[in-house]
Amino acid sequence: RREALAGFAGGDAAVGRGGLMATPTTLADLAGWAASRYGDAPFLQTWSAHRGLDATLSFHAFNELECRFRAALAALLASHGVRPKGARLALLCHACADSLALTLSAPALGVTVVSLNWKQPAATLAVLTRGLGC
């Protein structure tokens, strides 16, 4: 895994706002690394069926979003007495910047994200969540 990420990073550390940042070892770290390397360059565009192009997020803005989700998820789990290591989180939503940020931030806390298809019937989703222990 480290070798693959090192290849992606060109094997070099990036210099960001906070100084030298090592080659990332997790997907969540990759968001921070990319933000330090590419800053305000466009990273993600969101699309709405009603509005067309909805918004464009920079690498930096997406990293901030991921960090906010990580902190919020940690606080939510703690408030319910759930230890993140080994916890499972079922995620039922449309594909969007928020779901991507949550999917990247959860594993950094030790939480496994199980993405569910919102098009599935409620009965199928109920069976899946019971089987997953979510």
Backbone torsions as a table, in degrees:
resi	resn	phi	psi	omega
1	ARG	NA	-44.6	-179.7
2	ARG	-62.0	-39.2	-179.4
3	GLU	-64.6	-40.5	179.8
4	ALA	-64.2	-43.6	179.4
5	LEU	-68.6	-36.4	178.3
6	ALA	-63.9	-37.7	176.9
7	GLY	-65.1	-39.8	178.3
8	PHE	-63.6	-39.9	-176.4
9	ALA	-82.5	-0.9	-176.9
10	GLY	76.1	11.1	178.3
11	GLY	75.8	1.6	-176.7
12	ASP	-107.5	158.2	170.7
13	ALA	-83.2	154.6	179.0
14	ALA	-102.9	150.0	175.3
15	VAL	-103.4	118.0	-178.2
16	GLY	-117.3	-166.8	-178.8
17	ARG	-61.6	-34.2	-178.8
18	GLY	-92.0	11.5	-179.3
19	GLY	104.6	-153.2	-175.9
20	LEU	-73.1	128.8	177.8
21	MET	-117.4	126.8	-178.2
22	ALA	-68.9	163.6	175.4
23	THR	-57.7	132.6	-175.6
24	PRO	-67.6	150.6	177.7
25	THR	-117.1	-9.9	176.7
26	THR	-130.3	163.3	177.8
27	LEU	-62.7	-38.5	178.4
28	ALA	-63.9	-40.0	176.8
29	ASP	-65.2	-30.5	179.3
30	LEU	-62.7	-36.6	177.9
31	ALA	-62.4	-43.7	177.9
32	GLY	-66.9	-40.6	178.8
33	TRP	-62.4	-46.8	-179.5
34	ALA	-63.0	-37.5	178.5
35	ALA	-64.4	-39.4	-179.9
36	SER	-70.7	-27.4	-177.9
37	ARG	-88.8	-40.4	-173.0
38	TYR	-110.1	-10.9	173.4
39	GLY	53.1	-117.1	-174.0
40	ASP	-92.3	12.0	175.0
41	ALA	-66.4	148.6	-180.0
42	PRO	-61.9	135.1	179.6
43	PHE	-116.4	-46.4	-170.6
44	LEU	-142.1	133.5	174.4
45	GLN	-113.0	134.3	177.5
46	THR	-101.2	150.0	-173.9
47	TRP	-128.0	138.7	176.1
48	SER	-120.5	134.9	178.9
49	ALA	-62.2	-27.5	-177.9
50	HIS	-90.6	-34.2	-174.1
51	ARG	-109.0	-7.2	-175.3
52	GLY	76.3	-138.9	178.6
53	LEU	-61.7	118.8	-172.6
54	ASP	-95.0	-48.1	-177.1
55	ALA	-162.2	157.9	174.3
56	THR	-122.9	128.2	177.2
57	LEU	-104.6	137.4	174.8
58	SER	-82.5	168.3	174.8
59	PHE	-57.3	-43.0	-179.4
60	HIS	-64.3	-45.6	-179.3
61	ALA	-64.4	-39.1	179.0
62	PHE	-66.7	-39.8	177.7
63	ASN	-61.2	-42.0	177.4
64	GLU	-62.5	-40.9	177.4
65	LEU	-61.4	-46.2	179.5
66	GLU	-61.3	-42.1	179.2
67	CYS	-64.2	-40.2	177.2
68	ARG	-63.9	-42.4	178.1
69	PHE	-64.5	-39.6	179.4
70	ARG	-62.0	-45.9	179.4
71	ALA	-65.2	-42.9	-179.7
72	ALA	-65.4	-41.4	179.0
73	LEU	-65.3	-42.2	177.4
74	ALA	-60.3	-43.7	179.6
75	ALA	-66.3	-41.5	179.5
76	LEU	-63.1	-45.8	179.3
77	LEU	-63.0	-43.6	179.5
78	ALA	-63.1	-38.9	-179.3
79	SER	-66.7	-21.3	177.5
80	HIS	-103.0	6.9	178.3
81	GLY	71.0	24.2	-179.0
82	VAL	-97.6	126.6	174.2
83	ARG	-82.0	128.1	-174.8
84	PRO	-60.9	-38.4	-175.2
85	LYS	-60.6	113.9	178.0
86	GLY	89.6	-4.9	179.4
87	ALA	-71.1	153.5	176.1
88	ARG	-118.1	140.9	-179.4
89	LEU	-127.2	116.6	175.9
90	ALA	-83.5	130.7	-177.8
91	LEU	-118.3	117.0	-179.4
92	LEU	-122.7	101.9	-179.9
93	CYS	-166.4	171.4	174.1
94	HIS	-72.4	158.1	175.0
95	ALA	-69.3	124.2	-179.0
96	CYS	-158.1	174.7	179.6
97	ALA	-60.6	-38.2	-179.6
98	ASP	-64.1	-43.4	-179.3
99	SER	-67.5	-35.0	176.7
100	LEU	-66.1	-43.8	179.1
101	ALA	-62.5	-41.9	178.7
102	LEU	-66.9	-40.8	179.7
103	THR	-63.4	-32.4	177.8
104	LEU	-81.9	-34.4	-174.5
105	SER	-79.2	-33.6	-176.4
106	ALA	-59.4	-48.7	179.9
107	PRO	-61.3	-27.3	177.2
108	ALA	-63.9	-22.6	177.5
109	LEU	-95.0	-6.5	-177.2
110	GLY	96.5	8.0	-178.5
111	VAL	-93.7	135.5	175.6
112	THR	-93.4	125.8	178.3
113	VAL	-94.2	131.3	175.8
114	VAL	-114.4	106.6	-179.2
115	SER	-82.7	125.5	179.4
116	LEU	-105.0	150.0	179.9
117	ASN	-85.0	118.3	-177.4
118	TRP	-66.5	-12.3	179.6
119	LYS	-84.5	-9.7	179.9
120	GLN	-71.2	148.0	176.5
121	PRO	-63.4	152.3	-178.1
122	ALA	-56.1	-39.0	-179.9
123	ALA	-62.8	-40.6	178.7
124	THR	-65.7	-43.7	178.6
125	LEU	-62.1	-39.1	178.9
126	ALA	-62.2	-44.3	178.9
127	VAL	-62.9	-44.2	179.8
128	LEU	-61.5	-47.1	-178.1
129	THR	-67.8	-34.8	176.0
130	ARG	-65.4	-43.0	-178.8
131	GLY	-67.2	-30.6	-179.5
132	LEU	-83.0	-16.7	-176.4
133	GLY	74.7	25.4	179.1
134	CYS	-89.5	NA	NA
